[in-house]
Amino acid sequence: MERFLVRRARGPESPRRAGPAPRAYRQVTLESLKAVVVVEDIKRWKSMLELPGQPKENLIEALEELKKKIPSKEVLLSTKIGHTVNKMRKHSDHDVASLAKDIYTEWRTFIRDHSNKPSIEVRSDPKTEAFRKNARKLLWEALDLEIDHPLAENIEREAFHLSSRLISAQYRRMVRALVFSLKHKPEIRAEVKTGVLTVPAFVQSHKNASSHPVLHKLLLRLQQTVFLYCRSLTWGNRPATTSTT
């Protein structure tokens, strides 16, 4: 007896076999490679780890970014980032200490097994470094701190990072705005120095203000007004002079 297969129309309640999910592709950039190390980023994360009073979220963020990279032996020696990560292994917070321990172990193992493997390093040119050094000096003076204090360096590195690591017009405006706020707004200066206002939040707020042309013009007008007011006070305190004919 022959058998026949009768196909019936699929009803709305019948289950439909799901097709394969579309494959997601992600473009890989040169800087995303583990062996490509931007020295400026290493120094930025190092300054974040060494700045006293940093919240746990900032420390975890810096360590997570460091975990994505394996610096060469030369970078480890020049930046001393290995010593900083090693110290973080003794941090009071368990999550921070555990993450630092994993990074330190991975780096030490890689250097031991691949000491001759070349890596790509990206550094700033001397002209850029000289300009940034002057910016840090202005920040030290505005913060009323001693030279080489890590807070000023941390602020400058965050501003440089938000400016796509370029000495652009945006970077210059941002540095001027940061210096102006620290110098003429004592409440903001106190919050930044005590850690109540974190460095990323402080710099990010000035990035938005400095990138808007209208706000930038208002900031320049405010600076000019303060300058003229201070100059008028100086001239007002001078003794009047009389001329005889």
C-alpha positions, 0 to 999 in steps of 0.5 A: 500500500503506497503512502502519501505525504499530505502537506497542509497549510501552516496555521497562524498558531503553528511554530515557525523555525527561526532562521540564523541570526544575522552576524554582527561585524565590528571594525577593528582599528589599529589602536584596538589591537592589544599589542598597539600601545598609545603611551599617552593613554598609559600615562593617563590611566597611571595618573588616574590610579595614582591620584589620591581619593579616586572613587572605585569606579575610576580605578576599575575603569583605568584597570579595565582599559589597562587589561586590554593592552600589553605594554612592551618592556620599554614602555613598562620601564619608561612609564613605570606603569608596572610599579603602579599596577603592582601597588594596586594589588594591595588596595583595600577594595577586593575588586580593585586588588583582584583586577590589578593582580590579574593584569600584573600576572598577565603582563609579567607572563607575556614579557617573560615568554615574548621578550623579543616580540616587537610592539607598536608604540605611539608617542607625542612629538616634543612640540606637543609635550612642551605645549602641554607642559605649559598647560599643566603649569597654568593648572598648578597655579590655578589650583594653588598647588606645588609643581608636579602635583598629580591633580593638575597632570590628571586634569590636563591628561583628561582634557587632552584625551577628550580632545582626541589627543590633539592640540586643537582649538577645542583643547585650548578653549577647554584649558582656558575654561578649566583654568578660569574656573579653578582660579575664579570659582573657589567653591569649584576649586575646593570640590576638585581638590578634595575629590568631591568633584571628580576629574572626569566630571569636572573636565567633561562639563567644560568640554561641553561649554568650550565646544559650543560657540555661543557659550565660548563667546559668553565665557570670553566676555565674562573673562574680559569683564573680570579683567576690566573690573580688576584693572579698574580696582587697581587704577582706583587705588592709585593716588590722584595726581595733579598737574600745575601750569 
